[in-house]
Amino acid sequence: MNDNDEINTLRRFGAQVRSIRLLRGISQEELAHRCMLDRSYVGGVERGERNLGLLNILAICTALEIKPSELFEGWRDVE
Amino acid sequence: MNDNDEINTLRRFGAQVRSIRLLRGISQEELAHRCMLDRSYVGGVERGERNLGLLNILAICTALEIKPSELFEGWRDVE
């Protein structure tokens, strides 16, 4: 994965988190609170600026009430 | 997620990577090579010692020829 792919991958993931969060009608503040993460960190995730770890991915899934397999639905191996 | 949950979660992920790798009949060396990761890093992932980032998760999916949604099949939000 070259740098460009990496940026696009993180942005895609962030956009997906954001769209599900909005679907759930919760703020970044609320999502951060549920995940016990900092609001600015969640903002960075949504902007595609964070290569977040597995544990934070799963914490976000729990907070958004979505299974990890659903969050990655439609993702081929690597974009 | 408490510390114990985190350890179990990483171990579960590592065991899953390992079982798929063995199914594919490839060595840790080969998996590491395909991911452009260090062999010892892959060993650490399989032992559940790594909270690996999204990009490495996706690189491992590509190397194992599995979709991310398949890798996380059966995972509820958080273990």
Backbone of each chain as nested JSON, in Angstrom:
{
  "chains": [
    {"id": "A", "residues": [
      {"number": 1, "name": "MET", "atoms": {"N": [0.849, -1.189, 0.0], "CA": [0.0, 0.0, 0.0], "C": [0.886, 1.241, 0.0]}},
      {"number": 2, "name": "ASN", "atoms": {"N": [0.756, 2.089, -1.037], "CA": [1.6, 3.286, -1.037], "C": [0.953, 4.359, -0.139]}},
      {"number": 3, "name": "ASP", "atoms": {"N": [1.661, 5.452, 0.022], "CA": [1.194, 6.496, 0.948], "C": [-0.211, 6.984, 0.584]}},
      {"number": 4, "name": "ASN", "atoms": {"N": [-0.416, 7.169, -0.708], "CA": [-1.704, 7.661, -1.176], "C": [-2.841, 6.703, -0.807]}},
      {"number": 5, "name": "ASP", "atoms": {"N": [-2.566, 5.401, -1.03], "CA": [-3.564, 4.38, -0.676], "C": [-3.85, 4.443, 0.82]}},
      {"number": 6, "name": "GLU", "atoms": {"N": [-2.78, 4.623, 1.587], "CA": [-2.952, 4.637, 3.041], "C": [-3.842, 5.803, 3.461]}},
      {"number": 7, "name": "ILE", "atoms": {"N": [-3.567, 6.976, 2.89], "CA": [-4.365, 8.171, 3.22], "C": [-5.829, 7.934, 2.838]}},
      {"number": 8, "name": "ASN", "atoms": {"N": [-6.014, 7.396, 1.625], "CA": [-7.389, 7.163, 1.161], "C": [-8.105, 6.126, 2.031]}},
      {"number": 9, "name": "THR", "atoms": {"N": [-7.337, 5.106, 2.463], "CA": [-7.925, 4.053, 3.301], "C": [-8.374, 4.631, 4.641]}},
      {"number": 10, "name": "LEU", "atoms": {"N": [-7.508, 5.428, 5.252], "CA": [-7.857, 6.018, 6.551], "C": [-9.03, 6.993, 6.409]}},
      {"number": 11, "name": "ARG", "atoms": {"N": [-9.03, 7.74, 5.308], "CA": [-10.15, 8.676, 5.075], "C": [-11.447, 7.928, 4.875]}},
      {"number": 12, "name": "ARG", "atoms": {"N": [-11.37, 6.804, 4.133], "CA": [-12.587, 6.014, 3.893], "C": [-13.126, 5.482, 5.211]}},
      {"number": 13, "name": "PHE", "atoms": {"N": [-12.206, 4.967, 6.028], "CA": [-12.641, 4.431, 7.326], "C": [-13.275, 5.536, 8.168]}},
      {"number": 14, "name": "GLY", "atoms": {"N": [-12.626, 6.697, 8.176], "CA": [-13.139, 7.822, 8.959], "C": [-14.509, 8.271, 8.491]}},
      {"number": 15, "name": "ALA", "atoms": {"N": [-14.673, 8.299, 7.175], "CA": [-15.967, 8.728, 6.616], "C": [-17.059, 7.735, 7.001]}},
      {"number": 16, "name": "GLN", "atoms": {"N": [-16.652, 6.45, 7.061], "CA": [-17.634, 5.418, 7.409], "C": [-18.053, 5.568, 8.879]}},
      {"number": 17, "name": "VAL", "atoms": {"N": [-17.075, 5.817, 9.736], "CA": [-17.391, 6.017, 11.162], "C": [-18.327, 7.216, 11.306]}},
      {"number": 18, "name": "ARG", "atoms": {"N": [-17.998, 8.26, 10.585], "CA": [-18.796, 9.494, 10.658], "C": [-20.237, 9.247, 10.196]}},
      {"number": 19, "name": "SER", "atoms": {"N": [-20.39, 8.559, 9.061], "CA": [-21.753, 8.366, 8.523], "C": [-22.587, 7.503, 9.471]}},
      {"number": 20, "name": "ILE", "atoms": {"N": [-21.953, 6.497, 10.075], "CA": [-22.716, 5.649, 11.011], "C": [-23.054, 6.449, 12.271]}},
      {"number": 21, "name": "ARG", "atoms": {"N": [-22.085, 7.264, 12.712], "CA": [-22.331, 8.099, 13.908], "C": [-23.539, 9.015, 13.663]}},
      {"number": 22, "name": "LEU", "atoms": {"N": [-23.559, 9.624, 12.466], "CA": [-24.664, 10.553, 12.137], "C": [-25.979, 9.785, 12.033]}},
      {"number": 23, "name": "LEU", "atoms": {"N": [-25.891, 8.576, 11.46], "CA": [-27.086, 7.713, 11.387], "C": [-27.636, 7.441, 12.795]}},
      {"number": 24, "name": "ARG", "atoms": {"N": [-26.7, 7.243, 13.727], "CA": [-27.11, 6.975, 15.099], "C": [-27.53, 8.255, 15.843]}},
      {"number": 25, "name": "GLY", "atoms": {"N": [-27.312, 9.385, 15.176], "CA": [-27.72, 10.664, 15.762], "C": [-26.919, 11.065, 16.985]}},
      {"number": 26, "name": "ILE", "atoms": {"N": [-25.64, 10.683, 17.018], "CA": [-24.835, 11.075, 18.182], "C": [-23.69, 11.997, 17.751]}},
      {"number": 27, "name": "SER", "atoms": {"N": [-23.251, 12.798, 18.705], "CA": [-22.175, 13.758, 18.439], "C": [-20.817, 13.069, 18.559]}},
      {"number": 28, "name": "GLN", "atoms": {"N": [-19.781, 13.743, 18.067], "CA": [-18.423, 13.221, 18.262], "C": [-18.128, 13.12, 19.76]}},
      {"number": 29, "name": "GLU", "atoms": {"N": [-18.639, 14.119, 20.482], "CA": [-18.458, 14.138, 21.948], "C": [-19.006, 12.847, 22.563]}},
      {"number": 30, "name": "GLU", "atoms": {"N": [-20.228, 12.536, 22.163], "CA": [-20.906, 11.365, 22.73], "C": [-20.171, 10.091, 22.315]}},
      {"number": 31, "name": "LEU", "atoms": {"N": [-19.758, 10.028, 21.051], "CA": [-19.029, 8.836, 20.594], "C": [-17.726, 8.679, 21.382]}},
      {"number": 32, "name": "ALA", "atoms": {"N": [-17.03, 9.795, 21.546], "CA": [-15.765, 9.747, 22.291], "C": [-16.001, 9.282, 23.721]}},
      {"number": 33, "name": "HIS", "atoms": {"N": [-17.07, 9.822, 24.304], "CA": [-17.41, 9.438, 25.696], "C": [-17.659, 7.939, 25.79]}},
      {"number": 34, "name": "ARG", "atoms": {"N": [-18.458, 7.408, 24.837], "CA": [-18.782, 5.979, 24.858], "C": [-17.531, 5.111, 24.706]}},
      {"number": 35, "name": "CYS", "atoms": {"N": [-16.566, 5.626, 23.927], "CA": [-15.356, 4.834, 23.669], "C": [-14.271, 5.087, 24.703]}},
      {"number": 36, "name": "MET", "atoms": {"N": [-14.547, 6.059, 25.597], "CA": [-13.504, 6.505, 26.552], "C": [-12.262, 6.967, 25.778]}},
      {"number": 37, "name": "LEU", "atoms": {"N": [-12.535, 7.706, 24.711], "CA": [-11.465, 8.315, 23.923], "C": [-11.65, 9.839, 23.959]}},
      {"number": 38, "name": "ASP", "atoms": {"N": [-10.601, 10.532, 23.568], "CA": [-10.696, 11.984, 23.534], "C": [-11.48, 12.434, 22.298]}},
      {"number": 39, "name": "ARG", "atoms": {"N": [-12.276, 13.468, 22.452], "CA": [-13.092, 13.959, 21.334], "C": [-12.202, 14.331, 20.15]}},
      {"number": 40, "name": "SER", "atoms": {"N": [-11.055, 14.932, 20.419], "CA": [-10.181, 15.331, 19.306], "C": [-9.63, 14.103, 18.582]}},
      {"number": 41, "name": "TYR", "atoms": {"N": [-9.438, 13.014, 19.337], "CA": [-8.975, 11.769, 18.704], "C": [-10.036, 11.254, 17.74]}},
      {"number": 42, "name": "VAL", "atoms": {"N": [-11.295, 11.286, 18.186], "CA": [-12.394, 10.816, 17.324], "C": [-12.499, 11.719, 16.089]}},
      {"number": 43, "name": "GLY", "atoms": {"N": [-12.314, 13.011, 16.282], "CA": [-12.318, 13.929, 15.138], "C": [-11.223, 13.561, 14.143]}},
      {"number": 44, "name": "GLY", "atoms": {"N": [-10.049, 13.214, 14.69], "CA": [-8.937, 12.815, 13.823], "C": [-9.241, 11.526, 13.064]}},
      {"number": 45, "name": "VAL", "atoms": {"N": [-9.906, 10.577, 13.768], "CA": [-10.294, 9.329, 13.091], "C": [-11.218, 9.649, 11.913]}},
      {"number": 46, "name": "GLU", "atoms": {"N": [-12.214, 10.484, 12.162], "CA": [-13.205, 10.781, 11.122], "C": [-12.588, 11.526, 9.941]}},
      {"number": 47, "name": "ARG", "atoms": {"N": [-11.556, 12.321, 10.208], "CA": [-10.867, 13.038, 9.124], "C": [-9.838, 12.154, 8.42]}},
      {"number": 48, "name": "GLY", "atoms": {"N": [-9.699, 10.916, 8.893], "CA": [-8.751, 10.012, 8.238], "C": [-7.311, 10.285, 8.633]}},
      {"number": 49, "name": "GLU", "atoms": {"N": [-7.137, 10.87, 9.808], "CA": [-5.775, 11.23, 10.245], "C": [-5.196, 10.219, 11.226]}},
      {"number": 50, "name": "ARG", "atoms": {"N": [-5.975, 9.175, 11.541], "CA": [-5.518, 8.228, 12.56], "C": [-5.484, 6.806, 12.012]}},
      {"number": 51, "name": "ASN", "atoms": {"N": [-4.341, 6.166, 12.197], "CA": [-4.256, 4.737, 11.875], "C": [-4.55, 3.993, 13.17]}},
      {"number": 52, "name": "LEU", "atoms": {"N": [-5.804, 4.019, 13.55], "CA": [-6.174, 3.554, 14.882], "C": [-5.98, 2.063, 15.05]}},
      {"number": 53, "name": "GLY", "atoms": {"N": [-5.737, 1.656, 16.285], "CA": [-5.466, 0.26, 16.607], "C": [-6.739, -0.568, 16.679]}},
      {"number": 54, "name": "LEU", "atoms": {"N": [-6.497, -1.881, 16.664], "CA": [-7.61, -2.841, 16.679], "C": [-8.553, -2.573, 17.852]}},
      {"number": 55, "name": "LEU", "atoms": {"N": [-7.995, -2.322, 19.029], "CA": [-8.839, -2.151, 20.218], "C": [-9.735, -0.92, 20.089]}},
      {"number": 56, "name": "ASN", "atoms": {"N": [-9.204, 0.154, 19.51], "CA": [-10.031, 1.351, 19.317], "C": [-11.069, 1.137, 18.219]}},
      {"number": 57, "name": "ILE", "atoms": {"N": [-10.712, 0.361, 17.198], "CA": [-11.692, 0.028, 16.152], "C": [-12.871, -0.698, 16.793]}},
      {"number": 58, "name": "LEU", "atoms": {"N": [-12.547, -1.667, 17.663], "CA": [-13.611, -2.455, 18.29], "C": [-14.412, -1.616, 19.293]}},
      {"number": 59, "name": "ALA", "atoms": {"N": [-13.718, -0.704, 19.969], "CA": [-14.428, 0.174, 20.917], "C": [-15.413, 1.064, 20.151]}},
      {"number": 60, "name": "ILE", "atoms": {"N": [-14.997, 1.548, 18.991], "CA": [-15.879, 2.389, 18.161], "C": [-17.06, 1.565, 17.662]}},
      {"number": 61, "name": "CYS", "atoms": {"N": [-16.804, 0.307, 17.29], "CA": [-17.911, -0.562, 16.855], "C": [-18.935, -0.715, 17.975]}},
      {"number": 62, "name": "THR", "atoms": {"N": [-18.433, -0.952, 19.185], "CA": [-19.346, -1.107, 20.325], "C": [-20.144, 0.174, 20.53]}},
      {"number": 63, "name": "ALA", "atoms": {"N": [-19.46, 1.305, 20.483], "CA": [-20.111, 2.593, 20.73], "C": [-21.152, 2.899, 19.658]}},
      {"number": 64, "name": "LEU", "atoms": {"N": [-20.884, 2.458, 18.444], "CA": [-21.814, 2.716, 17.327], "C": [-22.823, 1.591, 17.177]}},
      {"number": 65, "name": "GLU", "atoms": {"N": [-22.717, 0.585, 18.073], "CA": [-23.635, -0.559, 18.038], "C": [-23.639, -1.205, 16.652]}},
      {"number": 66, "name": "ILE", "atoms": {"N": [-22.45, -1.521, 16.182], "CA": [-22.312, -2.18, 14.888], "C": [-21.25, -3.273, 15.022]}},
      {"number": 67, "name": "LYS", "atoms": {"N": [-21.443, -4.378, 14.337], "CA": [-20.44, -5.441, 14.385], "C": [-19.253, -5.023, 13.513]}},
      {"number": 68, "name": "PRO", "atoms": {"N": [-18.032, -5.435, 13.896], "CA": [-16.861, -5.128, 13.067], "C": [-17.05, -5.599, 11.62]}},
      {"number": 69, "name": "SER", "atoms": {"N": [-17.659, -6.775, 11.436], "CA": [-17.836, -7.287, 10.063], "C": [-18.752, -6.365, 9.262]}},
      {"number": 70, "name": "GLU", "atoms": {"N": [-19.71, -5.715, 9.951], "CA": [-20.606, -4.79, 9.243], "C": [-19.866, -3.498, 8.887]}},
      {"number": 71, "name": "LEU", "atoms": {"N": [-19.021, -3.051, 9.817], "CA": [-18.278, -1.815, 9.563], "C": [-17.387, -1.983, 8.329]}},
      {"number": 72, "name": "PHE", "atoms": {"N": [-16.847, -3.21, 8.154], "CA": [-15.938, -3.459, 7.022], "C": [-16.663, -4.037, 5.806]}},
      {"number": 73, "name": "GLU", "atoms": {"N": [-17.996, -4.082, 5.888], "CA": [-18.773, -4.594, 4.75], "C": [-18.395, -3.811, 3.482]}},
      {"number": 74, "name": "GLY", "atoms": {"N": [-18.159, -4.533, 2.394], "CA": [-17.872, -3.836, 1.14], "C": [-16.403, -3.518, 0.938]}},
      {"number": 75, "name": "TRP", "atoms": {"N": [-15.607, -3.745, 2.007], "CA": [-14.171, -3.496, 1.814], "C": [-13.567, -4.739, 1.172]}},
      {"number": 76, "name": "ARG", "atoms": {"N": [-12.897, -4.564, 0.02], "CA": [-12.13, -5.702, -0.486], "C": [-10.923, -5.829, 0.402]}},
      {"number": 77, "name": "ASP", "atoms": {"N": [-9.906, -6.564, -0.025], "CA": [-8.741, -6.738, 0.835], "C": [-8.241, -5.354, 1.247]}},
      {"number": 78, "name": "VAL", "atoms": {"N": [-7.684, -4.684, 0.237], "CA": [-7.179, -3.338, 0.561], "C": [-7.594, -2.425, -0.592]}},
      {"number": 79, "name": "GLU", "atoms": {"N": [-7.989, -1.285, -0.246], "CA": [-8.45, -0.359, -1.306], "C": [-7.297, -0.021, -2.239]}}
    ]},
    {"id": "B", "residues": [
      {"number": 1, "name": "MET", "atoms": {"N": [-13.575, -1.561, 27.858], "CA": [-12.87, -2.842, 27.803], "C": [-11.757, -2.844, 28.848]}},
      {"number": 2, "name": "ASN", "atoms": {"N": [-11.803, -3.789, 29.772], "CA": [-10.738, -3.803, 30.773], "C": [-9.492, -4.495, 30.206]}},
      {"number": 3, "name": "ASP", "atoms": {"N": [-8.431, -4.477, 30.972], "CA": [-7.164, -5.018, 30.472], "C": [-7.299, -6.476, 30.024]}},
      {"number": 4, "name": "ASN", "atoms": {"N": [-8.026, -7.232, 30.833], "CA": [-8.192, -8.641, 30.514], "C": [-8.906, -8.831, 29.176]}},
      {"number": 5, "name": "ASP", "atoms": {"N": [-9.961, -8.05, 28.999], "CA": [-10.702, -8.114, 27.727], "C": [-9.776, -7.766, 26.565]}},
      {"number": 6, "name": "GLU", "atoms": {"N": [-8.943, -6.756, 26.791], "CA": [-8.049, -6.318, 25.715], "C": [-7.087, -7.433, 25.333]}},
      {"number": 7, "name": "ILE", "atoms": {"N": [-6.514, -8.075, 26.352], "CA": [-5.567, -9.172, 26.107], "C": [-6.277, -10.297, 25.347]}},
      {"number": 8, "name": "ASN", "atoms": {"N": [-7.475, -10.639, 25.815], "CA": [-8.222, -11.723, 25.155], "C": [-8.591, -11.363, 23.721]}},
      {"number": 9, "name": "THR", "atoms": {"N": [-8.927, -10.091, 23.524], "CA": [-9.307, -9.635, 22.181], "C": [-8.118, -9.744, 21.225]}},
      {"number": 10, "name": "LEU", "atoms": {"N": [-6.957, -9.283, 21.679], "CA": [-5.766, -9.341, 20.816], "C": [-5.361, -10.792, 20.558]}},
      {"number": 11, "name": "ARG", "atoms": {"N": [-5.507, -11.624, 21.597], "CA": [-5.17, -13.047, 21.413], "C": [-6.111, -13.702, 20.421]}},
      {"number": 12, "name": "ARG", "atoms": {"N": [-7.384, -13.335, 20.53], "CA": [-8.377, -13.932, 19.612], "C": [-8.055, -13.53, 18.176]}},
      {"number": 13, "name": "PHE", "atoms": {"N": [-7.744, -12.258, 18.005], "CA": [-7.412, -11.774, 16.651], "C": [-6.179, -12.504, 16.128]}},
      {"number": 14, "name": "GLY", "atoms": {"N": [-5.176, -12.633, 16.989], "CA": [-3.938, -13.302, 16.586], "C": [-4.16, -14.749, 16.221]}},
      {"number": 15, "name": "ALA", "atoms": {"N": [-4.994, -15.418, 17.011], "CA": [-5.285, -16.832, 16.734], "C": [-6.007, -16.97, 15.4]}},
      {"number": 16, "name": "GLN", "atoms": {"N": [-6.854, -15.96, 15.109], "CA": [-7.601, -15.999, 13.85], "C": [-6.648, -15.819, 12.67]}},
      {"number": 17, "name": "VAL", "atoms": {"N": [-5.728, -14.887, 12.805], "CA": [-4.74, -14.667, 11.735], "C": [-3.941, -15.944, 11.524]}},
      {"number": 18, "name": "ARG", "atoms": {"N": [-3.54, -16.54, 12.612], "CA": [-2.727, -17.758, 12.546], "C": [-3.487, -18.889, 11.855]}},
      {"number": 19, "name": "SER", "atoms": {"N": [-4.75, -19.072, 12.242], "CA": [-5.498, -20.218, 11.67], "C": [-5.709, -20.013, 10.172]}},
      {"number": 20, "name": "ILE", "atoms": {"N": [-5.964, -18.765, 9.768], "CA": [-6.158, -18.51, 8.329], "C": [-4.825, -18.682, 7.593]}},
      {"number": 21, "name": "ARG", "atoms": {"N": [-3.749, -18.23, 8.233], "CA": [-2.423, -18.387, 7.607], "C": [-2.129, -19.875, 7.372]}},
      {"number": 22, "name": "LEU", "atoms": {"N": [-2.412, -20.685, 8.392], "CA": [-2.151, -22.135, 8.269], "C": [-3.057, -22.747, 7.211]}},
      {"number": 23, "name": "LEU", "atoms": {"N": [-4.306, -22.273, 7.172], "CA": [-5.234, -22.738, 6.126], "C": [-4.659, -22.452, 4.743]}},
      {"number": 24, "name": "ARG", "atoms": {"N": [-4.04, -21.282, 4.617], "CA": [-3.451, -20.894, 3.337], "C": [-2.125, -21.608, 3.083]}},
      {"number": 25, "name": "GLY", "atoms": {"N": [-1.635, -22.299, 4.098], "CA": [-0.391, -23.056, 3.969], "C": [0.845, -22.177, 3.808]}},
      {"number": 26, "name": "ILE", "atoms": {"N": [0.831, -20.998, 4.447], "CA": [2.021, -20.144, 4.335], "C": [2.661, -19.951, 5.713]}},
      {"number": 27, "name": "SER", "atoms": {"N": [3.955, -19.667, 5.673], "CA": [4.721, -19.478, 6.911], "C": [4.548, -18.041, 7.417]}},
      {"number": 28, "name": "GLN", "atoms": {"N": [4.949, -17.823, 8.673], "CA": [4.957, -16.45, 9.201], "C": [5.874, -15.581, 8.338]}},
      {"number": 29, "name": "GLU", "atoms": {"N": [6.975, -16.197, 7.923], "CA": [7.959, -15.495, 7.073], "C": [7.272, -14.981, 5.803]}},
      {"number": 30, "name": "GLU", "atoms": {"N": [6.548, -15.893, 5.181], "CA": [5.881, -15.541, 3.903], "C": [4.814, -14.479, 4.147]}},
      {"number": 31, "name": "LEU", "atoms": {"N": [4.046, -14.634, 5.222], "CA": [3.004, -13.644, 5.531], "C": [3.647, -12.274, 5.762]}},
      {"number": 32, "name": "ALA", "atoms": {"N": [4.725, -12.276, 6.536], "CA": [5.414, -11.013, 6.821], "C": [5.911, -10.381, 5.521]}},
      {"number": 33, "name": "HIS", "atoms": {"N": [6.481, -11.233, 4.669], "CA": [6.997, -10.73, 3.379], "C": [5.877, -10.092, 2.563]}},
      {"number": 34, "name": "ARG", "atoms": {"N": [4.738, -10.769, 2.494], "CA": [3.606, -10.256, 1.707], "C": [3.084, -8.924, 2.257]}},
      {"number": 35, "name": "CYS", "atoms": {"N": [3.191, -8.782, 3.585], "CA": [2.672, -7.564, 4.218], "C": [3.718, -6.466, 4.302]}},
      {"number": 36, "name": "MET", "atoms": {"N": [4.96, -6.847, 3.922], "CA": [6.098, -5.923, 4.122], "C": [6.217, -5.539, 5.6]}},
      {"number": 37, "name": "LEU", "atoms": {"N": [6.034, -6.552, 6.436], "CA": [6.204, -6.393, 7.884], "C": [7.332, -7.317, 8.343]}},
      {"number": 38, "name": "ASP", "atoms": {"N": [7.813, -7.057, 9.521], "CA": [8.875, -7.904, 10.058], "C": [8.279, -9.223, 10.568]}},
      {"number": 39, "name": "ARG", "atoms": {"N": [9.003, -10.294, 10.385], "CA": [8.51, -11.616, 10.803], "C": [8.21, -11.624, 12.307]}},
      {"number": 40, "name": "SER", "atoms": {"N": [9.046, -10.964, 13.076], "CA": [8.808, -10.976, 14.53], "C": [7.541, -10.188, 14.878]}},
      {"number": 41, "name": "TYR", "atoms": {"N": [7.237, -9.183, 14.052], "CA": [6.0, -8.416, 14.29], "C": [4.791, -9.322, 14.064]}},
      {"number": 42, "name": "VAL", "atoms": {"N": [4.856, -10.098, 12.981], "CA": [3.742, -11.023, 12.676], "C": [3.605, -12.064, 13.786]}},
      {"number": 43, "name": "GLY", "atoms": {"N": [4.756, -12.539, 14.283], "CA": [4.712, -13.48, 15.408], "C": [4.024, -12.86, 16.615]}},
      {"number": 44, "name": "GLY", "atoms": {"N": [4.334, -11.58, 16.858], "CA": [3.712, -10.875, 17.982], "C": [2.211, -10.709, 17.782]}},
      {"number": 45, "name": "VAL", "atoms": {"N": [1.807, -10.446, 16.528], "CA": [0.367, -10.332, 16.238], "C": [-0.314, -11.651, 16.563]}},
      {"number": 46, "name": "GLU", "atoms": {"N": [0.273, -12.755, 16.098], "CA": [-0.365, -14.061, 16.287], "C": [-0.422, -14.458, 17.76]}},
      {"number": 47, "name": "ARG", "atoms": {"N": [0.554, -13.989, 18.547], "CA": [0.547, -14.29, 19.996], "C": [-0.36, -13.33, 20.773]}},
      {"number": 48, "name": "GLY", "atoms": {"N": [-0.963, -12.385, 20.04], "CA": [-1.859, -11.452, 20.72], "C": [-1.132, -10.361, 21.477]}},
      {"number": 49, "name": "GLU", "atoms": {"N": [0.081, -10.079, 21.031], "CA": [0.894, -9.075, 21.744], "C": [0.866, -7.709, 21.053]}},
      {"number": 50, "name": "ARG", "atoms": {"N": [0.119, -7.622, 19.941], "CA": [0.146, -6.374, 19.167], "C": [-1.258, -5.798, 18.997]}},
      {"number": 51, "name": "ASN", "atoms": {"N": [-1.412, -4.544, 19.345], "CA": [-2.657, -3.84, 19.046], "C": [-2.458, -3.154, 17.702]}},
      {"number": 52, "name": "LEU", "atoms": {"N": [-2.434, -3.955, 16.669], "CA": [-2.014, -3.457, 15.361], "C": [-3.005, -2.456, 14.78]}},
      {"number": 53, "name": "GLY", "atoms": {"N": [-2.466, -1.568, 13.943], "CA": [-3.268, -0.508, 13.36], "C": [-4.097, -0.986, 12.181]}},
      {"number": 54, "name": "LEU", "atoms": {"N": [-5.049, -0.128, 11.813], "CA": [-5.968, -0.45, 10.725], "C": [-5.207, -0.83, 9.454]}},
      {"number": 55, "name": "LEU", "atoms": {"N": [-4.174, -0.086, 9.122], "CA": [-3.462, -0.335, 7.868], "C": [-2.79, -1.705, 7.877]}},
      {"number": 56, "name": "ASN", "atoms": {"N": [-2.245, -2.107, 9.02], "CA": [-1.635, -3.442, 9.102], "C": [-2.699, -4.539, 9.093]}},
      {"number": 57, "name": "ILE", "atoms": {"N": [-3.842, -4.262, 9.696], "CA": [-4.94, -5.229, 9.643], "C": [-5.319, -5.48, 8.18]}},
      {"number": 58, "name": "LEU", "atoms": {"N": [-5.444, -4.382, 7.423], "CA": [-5.839, -4.511, 6.014], "C": [-4.734, -5.159, 5.182]}},
      {"number": 59, "name": "ALA", "atoms": {"N": [-3.48, -4.854, 5.527], "CA": [-2.366, -5.482, 4.799], "C": [-2.375, -6.995, 5.038]}},
      {"number": 60, "name": "ILE", "atoms": {"N": [-2.669, -7.394, 6.266], "CA": [-2.736, -8.825, 6.593], "C": [-3.906, -9.481, 5.845]}},
      {"number": 61, "name": "CYS", "atoms": {"N": [-5.024, -8.764, 5.751], "CA": [-6.168, -9.312, 4.996], "C": [-5.775, -9.551, 3.539]}},
      {"number": 62, "name": "THR", "atoms": {"N": [-5.097, -8.576, 2.962], "CA": [-4.664, -8.72, 1.565], "C": [-3.735, -9.918, 1.425]}},
      {"number": 63, "name": "ALA", "atoms": {"N": [-2.793, -10.026, 2.349], "CA": [-1.793, -11.099, 2.272], "C": [-2.445, -12.469, 2.45]}},
      {"number": 64, "name": "LEU", "atoms": {"N": [-3.492, -12.513, 3.267], "CA": [-4.191, -13.778, 3.517], "C": [-5.326, -13.995, 2.529]}},
      {"number": 65, "name": "GLU", "atoms": {"N": [-5.496, -13.037, 1.606], "CA": [-6.564, -13.128, 0.593], "C": [-7.927, -13.328, 1.264]}},
      {"number": 66, "name": "ILE", "atoms": {"N": [-8.213, -12.466, 2.204], "CA": [-9.501, -12.522, 2.885], "C": [-10.017, -11.091, 3.047]}},
      {"number": 67, "name": "LYS", "atoms": {"N": [-11.326, -10.936, 2.941], "CA": [-11.884, -9.599, 3.123], "C": [-11.904, -9.258, 4.628]}},
      {"number": 68, "name": "PRO", "atoms": {"N": [-11.733, -7.986, 4.974], "CA": [-11.79, -7.612, 6.389], "C": [-13.094, -8.064, 7.053]}},
      {"number": 69, "name": "SER", "atoms": {"N": [-14.21, -7.964, 6.329], "CA": [-15.493, -8.366, 6.93], "C": [-15.496, -9.864, 7.251]}},
      {"number": 70, "name": "GLU", "atoms": {"N": [-14.77, -10.639, 6.437], "CA": [-14.698, -12.084, 6.705], "C": [-13.812, -12.363, 7.917]}},
      {"number": 71, "name": "LEU", "atoms": {"N": [-12.71, -11.609, 8.003], "CA": [-11.802, -11.805, 9.133], "C": [-12.535, -11.542, 10.45]}},
      {"number": 72, "name": "PHE", "atoms": {"N": [-13.452, -10.552, 10.423], "CA": [-14.169, -10.192, 11.657], "C": [-15.516, -10.9, 11.783]}},
      {"number": 73, "name": "GLU", "atoms": {"N": [-15.77, -11.849, 10.879], "CA": [-17.023, -12.604, 10.943], "C": [-17.166, -13.233, 12.34]}},
      {"number": 74, "name": "GLY", "atoms": {"N": [-18.34, -13.109, 12.92], "CA": [-18.57, -13.751, 14.215], "C": [-18.163, -12.899, 15.403]}},
      {"number": 75, "name": "TRP", "atoms": {"N": [-17.501, -11.771, 15.103], "CA": [-17.139, -10.896, 16.233], "C": [-18.367, -10.047, 16.556]}},
      {"number": 76, "name": "ARG", "atoms": {"N": [-18.795, -10.074, 17.815], "CA": [-19.823, -9.1, 18.181], "C": [-19.123, -7.771, 18.314]}},
      {"number": 77, "name": "ASP", "atoms": {"N": [-19.727, -6.802, 18.933], "CA": [-19.076, -5.493, 19.035], "C": [-17.691, -5.697, 19.634]}},
      {"number": 78, "name": "VAL", "atoms": {"N": [-17.714, -6.048, 20.902], "CA": [-16.409, -6.243, 21.55], "C": [-16.528, -7.497, 22.402]}},
      {"number": 79, "name": "GLU", "atoms": {"N": [-15.535, -8.249, 22.395], "CA": [-15.583, -9.506, 23.178], "C": [-15.685, -9.19, 24.662]}}
    ]}
  ]
}
